[in-house]
């Protein structure tokens, strides 16, 4: 006799909740002490489950890190691509982009500060995918306001300036307030682009009458 749908659905829901609890506990520990220093036994204690339960849900480090990344990312501020690309001019678009990068860097700081993408291939791949996504958005922004062309050098410089390490050094190591850092980043990004010709104004033609 097949199990009743209610019982099957309830079991699936409870398993999903347990999986999320383990991922949340792991994410908390990774922020506190880094992923490398966190054992599955630590995660089991933090989440209040047995060690075999952790292995049952996450048989590999990659599976666990994937769930942790999803847990943390689901709580991250979501940048509005429409707002960034819909800004009326280059400065306004740059300010929107910097605001979004600042919010994301602040959210992910407890995990990224450990620099574990240097030793954990999964995290390196995740960061590389995020960099590619940001570079694509930057390229769209530049094409919109500067026109079609080869913007690879500018896009690479922008992506580097907006990445976590410069933000972390200015905010966490030098102690600069985030609003000041955002202002400085906007100025640096616009300096990379260089001076732009003023927008053409529609002036009335001069009269030829005497």
Buried (B, 14 or more C-beta within 10 A) or exposed (E): EEEEEEEEEEEEEEEEEBBBBBBBBBBBBBBEEBBEEBEBEBBBBBBEBEEEBBBBBBEEEBBBBBBBBEBBBEEEEEBEBEBBBEBEEBBBBBBBBBBBBBBBBBBBBBBBBBEBBEEBEBBEEBBEEBBEEBBEBBBBBBBBBBEEEEBEEBBBBBBEBBBBEBBBEBBEEEEBEBEEBBEBBBEBBBEBBEEEEEEEEEEEEEEEEE
